[in-house]
Amino acid sequence: MKQTGLVYHNDYLIHHAGAAHPERSERLESIINHLIKIKLLNQLVRIEPKSAEIDWVATIHTQDYIDSVKQACEQGVSHLDADTGICSDSYRIALLSAGGAMAAADAVINKKIDNAFCAVRPPGHHAEKNRAMGFCLFNNIAITARYLQRHYKLEKVLIVDWDVHHGNGTQNAFYDDPTVFYFSIHQWPHYPGTGLQTERGIGEGEDFTLNIPLSGGHGNEDYVKAFENQLIPAAKNFKPGFILISAGFDAHYQDPLAGMQLTEKGYGQLTKIIIDLADEFCDGRIISLLEGGYNLEPLARSVAAHIEVLLMT
């Protein structure tokens, strides 16, 4: 059995995006309660998150934007855009969310654990360098990729994004960068409207972005086939030193915000493919970060299926 870390903090529940908002604290509560119920929580190594230092956030976001988020929270602003609600604590919690993934990176690099799942919120993959989008304030996974590269001198990072929505912010952060390979499989057309197959990167980053846009209704078999036929060859050619997963679980067939047909079994299958790649190229080093997933019980079951595979030898 591998040593799998869990990043979680009760303060993640404090971020409040608004009444009846789908990105709510109950998402994390349902995950933790389910992990306790099935006796999986005590098999995980708890990783204490830390608040991300502003210098690391600024590797992805402009200082003006970072300051604007802080100011908006201090002034009691309720929304950064139509979808992205905030409260007075959201700036602090967003730093703790990004810092949680960084703490997982420290633990994996220093061999305290083999891999980790980060039960963090607010999510991050829609956040652009100078604006909030789609429930996201700071781009947790992009910040972590830069942290791994600059703090630990890792040359290449692979980001796999299986959230049902395309991770526009992550793609744009590395669109001209050949050292970060971004792979996304997502429903299209769907929010945010990006992620066409023709979006493959620019300049030195050309061919280091790979999008698999799928119409609604696709399920386990289609996702596995895309991973086998598209992700595996690309990853083998890229040879990453670390793999990060934008682990949204909103492609589940019971999710209210999309129209895909993945099941818990499917998420386990996708996880196993990524584990095999990580074992081949980067000593098993994987960190997954929670993104979407808005039907509480299927979300909790899907996360558990994902973690159970992370724990496998």
N, C-alpha and C positions, 0 to 999 in steps of 0.2 A: 504493500500500500504506500502511495506517495503521501508526503506531508503537504497538505493543502491549507493555505491560510485563508482567514475570513477577515476582511476589513469591515467594521461596523462601529457606529457610535450613536448613542441615543440622541445626540444633538442633531443628527440628520433628520429627525422627526420634527424639528422646530421650524425648518423652512416651510413656509405656507404660501402656496401659489394662488389661493383664492377659494372661495366657497364653491363646492362641487367641481373643482378642477380635477381632471383625471390624474395628474402627477401629484399624488397626495401621500401623506406620511403612512397611511395604512398599507401602502405597497410594501414598505420595508417591514412593518409589523407582521404582515401576513407571511413574508418569507421567513423571518426569524421564528415565529410561532410554529410554522410547519417544520422547520429544521429541528426544533425541539421535539415536536410530536413524533417524528420518525426517527428520533435518536441519532441524528446526523450532526447536530451542532457540536456535541462533545467530541466528535472525531476531527474537528477542525482546530487549527492553531489560530488563536485570536491575535490580530495585528492591530495595534492601537494607531489610529490615524493622527497625523499632525497637520497643522495648518500650513498650506503651501506658502513659501516665501514669495513675495511679490516679484522678485527678479526672475523666478521660474515661470510664473504666470505670464510675465512680459516677454518670454521667448515665443509666445503664441499670440498674445493680445497686445494692443497698443496701450501705452500708459494712460492716455486720455480715456480710453474705454474703461479700463480698470477703475480709474478715479470716478468715472461717471456712475458705475455700479455702486461703489461705496457711497457716493453722495446721494443717489436715489434712495438707498436704504435708510440713510440718516435722515432724509427729508420726508420719509413716509410715503414715497411714491408706491403705487400698488402694482404697476405693470411696466416692464421694459419694452415689450411690444404686445400686440393683441393677444398672443398666446402665452406669454412668459410673465406670470405673476410673481411678485416678490413681497417680502415683509421686511421689517426692520432688521431681522437677523440674517437675511438671505446672503448678504455679502460674506459674512463670517462663515456661514455654513458652506457656501460655494468654495471658499478657500480650503475648508476642511475636507470637502469632497475631492478636490484635486489632490490635496495632500495625503488623503487616504491611499490613493493609487500610488503615489510616490513612496509612501511607507511600505506598501507591498513590494515595490521595486527594490527597495533596500533589503527587505527580508529575503527575496528570491536571489538577488545577486550575492548576498552574504551567506547563502546556503542554509538559512534558518528554516526555509520551507522550499518545496519544489515548485509550487504554483500557487495562485491565489484567486479568490473571487472577491470583488469589492462591492458590497451592498451599500452603495453611496447614492446620495441625491443632494442637490439637483443633478440631473444628467448633463451630458456635455457635447455630444457629437454634432449638434446643429450650430453651436456657438461659433460665430465668425470672429476674425481678429478685432473687429471694431463694433460688433453689435451682438445682442442677444437674439436667439431664435428658438422656436419650438421647444419651450420649457427649459432651455439650456442657458446658463450664465457664462461659465468658463469651460473651455474644451478640455475636460479631464484627461482624455486619452492622448490628445496631441501634446499636452503639457508633459505627460509621463514619458512619451516617446522622446521628446527633447531632453528630458531629465536623464533618461538612460544613456542617450548619446553623449551628452556634454559632461555629466557628472561621472559616469562609469566608462566613458570612451568606447561605447559600443558603436560599431560602424553602421549596422543595418538593422532596422526594425520593420517587421511586418505587422500591419494592422488589418484584422479581419472584422468586418462590420456586418453582422447578420440581423441587425434591427430592421424592421419592416420599412422604415423610412430611411432614405439615403442620407448619409452623414456629410452633408455639404460643407460644414465647417472643417471637418477633418480633412476632406479631400483638398479644400482650398489651402489649408495650412502647408501642405506638402506637394502641391501641384507641379512645382518646378524642381522638386528635390528627388534625386535618384537614390537617396539613402533610406527613404521611408516608402515602402510599397503599401499602397492602400487598395484593399479589395472590399467591394461592397456588393451584397446581393439584397435586393429590395423590391418592393412593389412599385410598379410604374404604369400609368401616371398616378402619382400620389404625392402628398406633401414630402419635400419642399419643391418638387418639380425638377430637380437635378438628378444626375446619375445615369445619363445615357451611355450606351456603349462607345459612342464617339468621344466621350470625355476620357482621355487617356494620359493626360499630363501635357506639359509644355516645356520647351527648352530641354535642359538636361533631365528633366523629370518625365519626358515623354516615354510612354510604355511602362511607367511605374504606378499607374492608376488603372485598375481593372474593375469595371462596373458590370454587374449582371442584373439588368432590369427585367422583372417578370410581371406579367399581368396577374390580376387577382385570381385566386383559386389554386395556385400551385402548392404542393405539399412536400412531405418527406422525400419521396423518390426524386422529385425534380431538384430539390436543394442538394441532396447527396450527389446526384449526377453532375450538377454544376461545380460542386467542390472537387469531385474526382477529375472532371474534364478541364476545369479552368483554374481553380485555386492550386491544386497540387503541382501541376507543371510549372505554374508561375513561381510558386514558392521554392521549388527545387532549383529553378534557374536563379532566383534571387539569393538564396542561402542566407536566411535571416539569422541574426544573433539573439533575437528575442521576439516573441509573438505577443501582441496585445489584441484582445477581443472586445469590440463594442457589442456587448451582450444584451441586446434588446430582445424581449420575449413577446413582442406584439405581432409577430407573424403566426402566433398560435391561432388555431381555428376558432377559438372562443373569444378572441380579443375584440373589443368593441370599436377600435379605431382603424381597423384595416380589414383586408379580405383574403388573407392567406390561410393555408390549411396545415401548418406544421403541428405536430403533437410533441408531447414530452419525449417520446422515443426518438423523434427526429432531432431534437436538440442534443440528445445524447449521442446520436450518430455523428452530427457535425462536430461535437466536442472531440470525439475519438479521432476523427480525421486530423484535427488540428494538433492533438497530442502526439500523434504519430509523426507529424512534420516537426514538431518541437523536439521530440526525442532524436530525430535524425540530424537536425541542424543546430539546435541551441540548448543542448543538455536539458531538455524538457521545460525550459523556462517560459511560462505562460502567466499572464495576468488578464483576467476578464473583469470588465467594468459594467455594472448595470446601466442600461440605457432605458428603453421603453418596456412596456408590458403593463396593461391597465385593467385586466380582469383578475381580481386578487387571487382566487384559488388556482386557476391555471398558471398564473405567474409563479406562485410559490412552488407548485409541482414541477414546473419547467426548470426553475433554478435548482431544485433538488436533483433533478435528473442530470443537469449539467455538472453539479458538484460531485455527484456519485462517480461520474466518469473521470473527473479531475483526480479523484482519489485512487483510481485504479493503478495497479503497477504497470 
